[in-house]
């Protein structure tokens, strides 16, 4: 009876919370519209991000309820078959596990609000909360995966024609116990989560260099080709410190390239909070011409224009819908696809404007943070473009997310044909990580893009 009472109380509480979360998710946008629009200038974009975080938290809490219900099944058993002393031990263990799981989930979800917190709170809590959020993401993916396996096995077991498959799978050594024994399954799930998280944490700032050669018809650049290092999604701030930025610079200094393209999401904070963390980047321009375009994260915290001024003061070429001729090619930079929602007046993505000053007949290389931008460019403009360099997707960042993200996004990772014209689109998985210091192995990457003349 004690177990039923616990489960009944949990189910009633869970149902009430789910109802409130669904209502909150639906209402928060409508109730906050006026407040967001009332934000002066860039603050409107900051407020929009804050409300997006609240909506996201509603979804994440629903995920927490799902995780909790699946993991706490470890303690499900018929208490009528237990001695009174064993029932007390079971209740004690269940209570301890419940408290530990709730604290873990609370801390892992705090990370998204810490982006808006003062520096002192970020210093005290960000690293541990960010790390736990990565563990939480891996845990959610694995819990969901095992849940689908369990549902499939139950369905097969109910169909007489397929019941033999269940018996066959359950008889397989090592696999059978994971499928048929729920307690064993949960133990295995937690071990996989821990091992996966540790490996991803280790690889998060182990930067690898990848190279691609893109032939361009009637290439206007130097005869030997032009080599550009593609860097994106450093996400300085949060759990990315000057140490990690320095590793990026060290990796770039080992390369033989003609220029560096910083394709958005360099920062996750305001100049006032994290400006000093970017200092290792300033020496780049002493060796390479360096170009920057915005990503969506530049607009989330503080005034993005302060970053533009800081970058420009260190000789980084900030391309706000602008172009520059470089080695006889036209290097074009567009603002992020989301920049129109930043609150900054007359600040949006405009490829037509950005290409206006390209020299006639020059090869055109576009820097655009989000690869989905190419779907917004006009057919007329795209037909003039030879290559688009992008980032943004992180290739999912997590093993448990990559299969889903690859199906949702129009462009995921690697080299694609542009939807119109003859050009190519290259999507980087990012040079570092966002949020949790975790990344799939060999996916913290710098691309060396070798642009050459296409043989006729």
C-alpha positions as CSV (number, residue, x, y, z in Angstrom):
1,X,0.0,0.0,0.0
2,X,2.9,2.4,0.8
3,X,4.3,2.1,-2.8
4,X,0.8,2.7,-4.3
5,X,0.4,5.7,-2.0
6,X,3.7,7.1,-3.2
7,X,2.9,6.5,-6.9
8,X,-0.6,7.9,-6.5
9,X,0.7,11.1,-4.9
10,X,3.4,11.5,-7.6
11,X,0.9,11.0,-10.4
12,X,-1.5,13.6,-9.0
13,X,1.3,16.1,-8.5
14,X,2.8,15.3,-11.9
15,X,-0.6,15.8,-13.7
16,X,-1.1,19.2,-12.1
17,X,2.5,20.3,-12.9
18,X,2.1,19.2,-16.6
19,X,-1.1,21.1,-16.9
20,X,0.5,24.3,-15.5
21,X,3.6,23.9,-17.7
22,X,1.5,23.5,-20.9
23,X,-0.6,26.6,-20.0
24,X,2.6,28.5,-19.1
25,X,4.2,27.6,-22.4
26,X,1.1,28.7,-24.4
27,X,0.6,31.9,-22.4
28,X,4.1,33.2,-21.8
29,X,4.6,34.6,-25.3
30,X,1.2,36.3,-25.4
31,X,1.6,37.8,-22.0
32,X,5.2,39.0,-22.6
33,X,4.8,40.5,-26.1
34,X,4.2,44.1,-24.8
35,X,7.1,43.9,-22.4
36,X,9.5,42.6,-25.1
37,X,8.5,45.3,-27.6
38,X,8.8,48.0,-25.0
39,X,12.5,47.2,-24.6
40,X,14.5,50.1,-26.0
41,X,16.9,49.3,-28.8
42,X,19.0,46.1,-28.2
43,X,17.1,45.4,-24.9
44,X,14.2,44.1,-27.0
45,X,16.4,41.4,-28.3
46,X,17.7,40.5,-24.8
47,X,14.2,40.4,-23.5
48,X,13.0,38.2,-26.4
49,X,15.8,35.7,-25.5
50,X,14.9,35.7,-21.8
51,X,11.3,34.8,-22.6
52,X,12.5,32.1,-25.0
53,X,14.4,30.6,-22.1
54,X,11.3,30.6,-19.9
55,X,9.4,28.8,-22.7
56,X,12.3,26.3,-23.0
57,X,12.3,25.7,-19.3
58,X,8.6,24.7,-19.5
59,X,9.6,22.0,-22.0
60,X,12.7,21.0,-19.9
61,X,10.6,20.5,-16.8
62,X,8.3,18.2,-18.7
63,X,11.4,16.3,-19.7
64,X,12.4,16.2,-16.0
65,X,9.1,14.6,-15.1
66,X,9.6,12.0,-17.7
67,X,13.2,11.2,-16.5
68,X,12.1,11.1,-12.9
69,X,9.2,8.7,-13.6
70,X,11.5,6.4,-15.6
71,X,14.4,6.3,-13.2
72,X,12.4,6.0,-10.0
73,X,10.9,2.8,-11.5
74,X,14.1,1.3,-10.0
75,X,12.3,1.2,-6.7
76,X,9.0,-0.3,-7.9
77,X,8.2,-3.6,-6.2
78,X,5.4,-5.4,-4.4
79,X,5.9,-4.2,-0.9
80,X,3.4,-6.9,0.4
81,X,6.2,-9.4,-0.2
82,X,8.7,-7.5,1.9
83,X,9.3,-7.6,5.6
84,X,8.5,-4.4,7.5
85,X,12.2,-3.5,8.0
86,X,12.8,-4.0,4.3
87,X,9.9,-1.7,3.5
88,X,11.4,1.0,5.7
89,X,14.8,0.6,3.9
90,X,13.1,0.8,0.5
91,X,11.2,4.0,1.5
92,X,14.4,5.5,2.8
93,X,16.4,4.7,-0.3
94,X,13.6,5.9,-2.6
95,X,13.4,9.2,-0.7
96,X,17.2,9.7,-0.9
97,X,17.2,8.9,-4.6
98,X,14.3,11.2,-5.2
99,X,16.0,14.2,-3.5
100,X,19.3,13.6,-5.3
101,X,17.6,13.4,-8.7
102,X,15.5,16.6,-8.0
103,X,18.6,18.5,-7.0
104,X,20.5,17.3,-10.0
105,X,17.7,18.3,-12.4
106,X,17.3,21.7,-10.7
107,X,21.0,22.5,-11.0
108,X,21.3,21.3,-14.6
109,X,18.4,23.6,-15.6
110,X,19.7,26.6,-13.7
111,X,22.4,27.1,-16.4
112,X,20.1,28.9,-18.8
113,X,19.2,31.6,-16.3
114,X,22.8,32.0,-15.2
115,X,23.5,33.7,-18.6
116,X,21.5,36.6,-17.3
117,X,22.9,36.6,-13.8
118,X,25.6,38.9,-12.4
119,X,29.2,37.8,-12.8
120,X,29.5,36.7,-9.2
121,X,26.7,34.1,-9.6
122,X,28.2,32.9,-12.8
123,X,31.6,32.5,-11.2
124,X,30.1,30.5,-8.3
125,X,27.6,28.2,-10.2
126,X,28.2,28.2,-13.9
127,X,30.8,25.5,-14.3
128,X,29.0,22.9,-12.2
129,X,25.6,23.7,-13.6
130,X,26.9,23.6,-17.2
131,X,28.6,20.3,-16.6
132,X,25.4,18.8,-15.1
133,X,23.3,20.2,-17.9
134,X,25.5,18.1,-20.3
135,X,25.1,15.0,-18.2
136,X,21.3,15.7,-18.1
137,X,21.1,15.9,-21.9
138,X,22.9,12.6,-22.3
139,X,20.7,11.1,-19.6
140,X,17.5,12.3,-21.3
141,X,18.5,10.9,-24.7
142,X,19.3,7.5,-23.2
143,X,16.2,7.4,-21.0
144,X,14.1,8.2,-24.1
145,X,15.9,5.6,-26.1
146,X,15.4,2.8,-23.6
147,X,11.8,3.9,-23.2
148,X,11.2,3.4,-26.9
149,X,12.9,0.0,-26.7
150,X,10.7,-1.0,-23.8
151,X,7.5,0.1,-25.6
152,X,8.6,-1.8,-28.7
153,X,9.3,-5.0,-26.8
154,X,5.9,-4.7,-25.0
155,X,4.2,-4.3,-28.3
156,X,6.0,-7.3,-29.8
157,X,5.1,-9.4,-26.8
158,X,1.4,-8.7,-27.2
159,X,1.3,-9.9,-30.8
160,X,1.4,-13.7,-30.9
161,X,3.2,-13.8,-34.2
162,X,6.1,-11.8,-32.9
163,X,6.3,-13.1,-29.3
164,X,9.1,-15.5,-30.3
165,X,11.3,-12.4,-31.1
166,X,11.0,-11.2,-27.6
167,X,12.0,-14.6,-26.2
168,X,14.9,-14.8,-28.6
169,X,16.2,-11.3,-27.7
170,X,15.8,-12.0,-24.0
171,X,17.9,-15.1,-24.3
172,X,20.9,-13.2,-25.8
173,X,23.7,-13.0,-23.3
174,X,24.3,-9.4,-21.9
175,X,21.5,-8.0,-24.1
176,X,18.6,-10.0,-22.6
177,X,19.1,-8.7,-19.0
178,X,19.2,-5.1,-20.2
179,X,15.9,-5.6,-22.0
180,X,14.0,-7.7,-19.5
181,X,15.3,-6.5,-16.1
182,X,14.3,-2.9,-15.5
183,X,16.7,-2.4,-12.5
184,X,19.6,-3.8,-14.5
185,X,18.6,-1.6,-17.4
186,X,18.6,1.6,-15.3
187,X,22.1,0.7,-13.9
188,X,23.4,0.2,-17.4
189,X,21.8,3.4,-18.6
190,X,23.5,5.4,-15.8
191,X,26.9,3.9,-16.5
192,X,26.6,4.7,-20.2
193,X,25.6,8.3,-19.3
194,X,28.6,8.7,-17.1
195,X,31.1,7.2,-19.6
196,X,29.7,9.2,-22.5
197,X,29.7,12.4,-20.5
198,X,33.3,11.9,-19.4
199,X,34.5,11.3,-23.0
200,X,32.6,14.3,-24.4
201,X,33.9,16.5,-21.6
202,X,37.5,15.4,-22.4
203,X,37.0,16.1,-26.2
204,X,35.2,19.4,-25.8
205,X,38.3,21.6,-26.4
206,X,40.4,19.2,-28.3
207,X,40.4,21.1,-31.5
208,X,40.9,19.2,-34.8
209,X,41.7,20.6,-38.3
210,X,39.8,19.4,-41.3
211,X,40.4,20.4,-44.9
212,X,38.2,20.7,-47.9
213,X,39.0,21.8,-51.5
214,X,36.2,23.6,-53.3
215,X,36.8,24.2,-57.1
216,X,35.3,27.4,-58.4
217,X,34.5,28.0,-62.1
218,X,36.4,31.0,-63.4
219,X,38.1,31.5,-60.0
220,X,39.3,35.1,-59.7
221,X,41.7,34.5,-56.9
222,X,45.4,33.8,-56.9
223,X,46.6,31.0,-59.2
224,X,47.7,28.7,-56.4
225,X,44.3,29.1,-54.7
226,X,43.2,30.9,-51.6
227,X,43.0,29.2,-48.2
228,X,40.6,30.4,-45.5
229,X,40.3,29.0,-42.0
230,X,36.7,28.7,-41.0
231,X,36.1,29.3,-37.2
232,X,32.6,29.3,-35.7
233,X,30.7,28.9,-32.5
234,X,33.4,29.6,-29.9
235,X,30.8,30.8,-27.5
236,X,33.2,32.6,-25.2
237,X,31.6,33.2,-21.8
238,X,29.6,30.6,-19.8
239,X,32.1,27.7,-19.5
240,X,34.4,28.9,-22.3
241,X,37.3,30.9,-20.8
242,X,40.4,32.6,-22.2
243,X,42.2,29.2,-21.9
244,X,39.9,27.7,-24.5
245,X,40.1,30.8,-26.7
246,X,43.9,30.5,-26.5
247,X,43.7,26.9,-27.7
248,X,41.7,28.1,-30.8
249,X,44.4,30.7,-31.5
250,X,47.2,28.2,-31.1
251,X,45.5,25.8,-33.5
252,X,45.1,28.7,-36.1
253,X,48.8,29.7,-35.8
254,X,49.8,26.1,-36.8
255,X,47.9,26.5,-40.1
256,X,49.1,27.8,-43.5
257,X,46.1,30.0,-44.5
258,X,45.6,33.4,-46.1
259,X,42.7,34.6,-43.9
260,X,40.6,33.6,-40.9
261,X,36.7,33.8,-41.1
262,X,35.0,34.1,-37.7
263,X,31.5,33.0,-38.6
264,X,29.3,34.0,-35.6
265,X,28.5,33.0,-32.1
266,X,31.9,34.1,-30.8
267,X,30.4,35.2,-27.5
268,X,27.8,34.3,-24.9
269,X,27.8,37.4,-22.8
270,X,28.2,41.2,-22.8
271,X,31.5,43.0,-23.3
272,X,31.4,44.2,-19.7
273,X,31.2,40.6,-18.3
274,X,33.4,38.6,-20.6
275,X,35.4,41.1,-22.8
276,X,38.7,40.1,-21.2
277,X,38.2,36.4,-22.1
278,X,38.5,37.3,-25.8
279,X,42.0,38.8,-25.4
280,X,43.9,35.8,-26.8
281,X,42.1,36.4,-30.1
282,X,43.6,39.9,-30.6
283,X,47.0,38.6,-31.7
284,X,45.3,36.8,-34.7
285,X,45.3,39.9,-36.8
286,X,49.1,40.3,-36.5
287,X,49.4,37.2,-38.7
288,X,46.1,36.8,-40.6
289,X,43.5,39.1,-42.1
290,X,40.5,38.2,-39.9
291,X,36.9,38.7,-40.7
292,X,33.8,38.5,-38.5
293,X,30.0,38.2,-39.0
294,X,27.4,37.9,-36.3
295,X,25.6,34.8,-35.1
296,X,22.4,34.7,-33.1
297,X,24.2,34.6,-29.7
298,X,25.8,38.0,-30.2
299,X,22.4,39.6,-29.8
300,X,21.2,37.7,-26.6
301,X,23.2,39.4,-23.9
302,X,24.0,43.2,-23.9
303,X,24.6,45.4,-26.9
304,X,26.1,43.6,-29.9
305,X,27.5,46.9,-31.2
306,X,29.9,47.0,-28.3
307,X,31.4,43.8,-29.6
308,X,31.6,45.2,-33.1
309,X,33.6,48.2,-31.7
310,X,35.9,46.0,-29.7
311,X,36.6,43.7,-32.6
312,X,37.2,46.6,-34.9
313,X,39.6,48.2,-32.4
314,X,41.7,45.1,-32.6
315,X,41.8,45.1,-36.5
316,X,39.2,42.4,-37.0
317,X,37.1,43.3,-40.0
318,X,33.4,43.4,-38.9
319,X,31.2,42.7,-42.0
320,X,27.7,44.0,-41.3
321,X,26.1,43.3,-44.6
322,X,29.4,44.4,-46.2
323,X,32.1,43.0,-48.5
324,X,35.8,43.4,-48.9
325,X,38.1,42.5,-51.8
326,X,40.8,40.0,-50.7
327,X,43.3,38.2,-52.9
328,X,41.1,39.2,-55.9
329,X,38.0,37.5,-54.4
330,X,35.0,39.2,-52.9
331,X,34.6,38.2,-49.2
332,X,31.0,39.0,-48.2
333,X,29.6,39.1,-44.7
334,X,25.9,39.2,-43.8
335,X,24.3,39.7,-40.4
336,X,22.7,36.7,-38.8
337,X,19.3,35.6,-40.0
338,X,17.9,36.5,-36.6
339,X,19.4,40.0,-36.5
340,X,16.1,41.6,-37.5
341,X,14.8,40.6,-34.0
342,X,17.7,42.1,-32.2
343,X,15.9,45.4,-31.5
344,X,18.7,47.3,-33.2
345,X,17.3,49.7,-35.8
346,X,18.0,48.9,-39.5
347,X,19.9,45.8,-38.5
348,X,19.0,42.7,-40.5
349,X,20.3,40.2,-43.0
350,X,20.7,41.6,-46.5
351,X,22.8,39.8,-49.0
352,X,21.9,42.1,-51.9
353,X,23.3,45.1,-50.0
354,X,26.3,43.1,-48.8
355,X,27.4,42.3,-52.4
356,X,26.9,45.7,-53.9
357,X,30.6,46.7,-53.9
358,X,32.0,43.4,-55.2
359,X,34.3,43.9,-58.2
360,X,32.7,42.7,-61.4
361,X,33.8,39.1,-62.3
362,X,35.2,38.4,-58.8
363,X,34.5,35.1,-57.1
364,X,32.1,35.6,-54.2
365,X,32.5,33.9,-50.8
366,X,29.7,34.6,-48.3
367,X,30.1,34.3,-44.5
368,X,26.7,33.6,-43.0
369,X,26.4,32.1,-39.5
370,X,23.2,30.1,-40.0
371,X,23.2,27.7,-43.0
372,X,19.4,28.1,-43.2
373,X,20.2,31.7,-44.4
374,X,20.6,30.3,-47.9
375,X,16.9,29.5,-48.0
376,X,16.2,33.2,-47.4
377,X,18.5,34.5,-50.0
378,X,16.9,35.3,-53.4
379,X,17.5,33.0,-56.3
380,X,19.1,36.0,-58.2
381,X,21.6,36.6,-55.4
382,X,22.4,33.0,-54.9
383,X,23.2,32.5,-58.5
384,X,26.1,35.0,-58.1
385,X,27.5,33.2,-55.1
386,X,30.3,30.6,-55.3
387,X,30.7,29.5,-51.7
388,X,28.8,30.0,-48.4
389,X,30.7,29.3,-45.1
390,X,28.5,28.7,-42.1
391,X,28.3,27.1,-38.6
392,X,25.5,27.3,-36.0
393,X,24.3,23.6,-36.0
394,X,27.1,22.2,-33.8
395,X,26.2,19.0,-35.7
396,X,23.9,18.4,-32.7
397,X,26.9,18.6,-30.2
398,X,25.6,15.5,-28.4
399,X,25.5,11.9,-29.7
400,X,22.0,11.5,-28.4
401,X,20.8,14.7,-30.2
402,X,22.7,14.3,-33.5
403,X,20.3,11.8,-35.1
404,X,17.2,14.0,-34.4
405,X,18.9,17.3,-35.3
406,X,20.2,15.9,-38.6
407,X,16.6,15.2,-39.6
408,X,15.2,18.5,-38.4
409,X,17.7,21.0,-39.9
410,X,17.8,21.6,-43.6
411,X,21.6,21.7,-43.4
412,X,23.4,19.7,-40.7
413,X,27.2,19.3,-41.2
414,X,29.6,19.2,-44.1
415,X,29.4,20.2,-47.8
416,X,26.2,20.8,-49.7
417,X,25.0,22.2,-53.0
418,X,23.3,25.6,-52.8
419,X,19.5,25.5,-53.6
420,X,20.1,27.8,-56.6
421,X,23.0,28.4,-58.8
422,X,26.3,26.5,-59.0
423,X,27.7,27.3,-55.5
424,X,28.6,25.2,-52.4
425,X,27.7,25.5,-48.8
426,X,30.0,24.4,-46.0
427,X,28.6,23.9,-42.5
428,X,31.0,23.6,-39.6
429,X,30.2,21.8,-36.4
430,X,31.7,24.7,-34.5
431,X,35.2,25.2,-33.0
432,X,34.1,24.9,-29.4
433,X,30.8,24.2,-27.6
434,X,27.7,26.0,-26.3
435,X,26.6,25.6,-22.6
436,X,27.9,22.4,-21.3
437,X,31.7,21.7,-21.9
438,X,30.9,18.6,-23.9
439,X,31.3,17.8,-27.6
440,X,31.3,14.7,-29.7
441,X,34.8,13.4,-30.3
442,X,36.7,15.1,-33.1
443,X,33.8,17.6,-33.7
444,X,35.5,20.7,-32.2
445,X,36.8,21.7,-35.6
446,X,38.5,24.3,-37.7
447,X,38.0,23.9,-41.4
448,X,40.7,24.9,-43.9
449,X,38.8,25.8,-47.0
450,X,41.0,25.6,-50.1
451,X,39.5,27.6,-52.9
452,X,40.9,26.7,-56.3
453,X,40.1,27.2,-60.0
454,X,37.7,24.5,-61.4
455,X,39.3,22.7,-64.3
456,X,37.2,23.0,-67.5
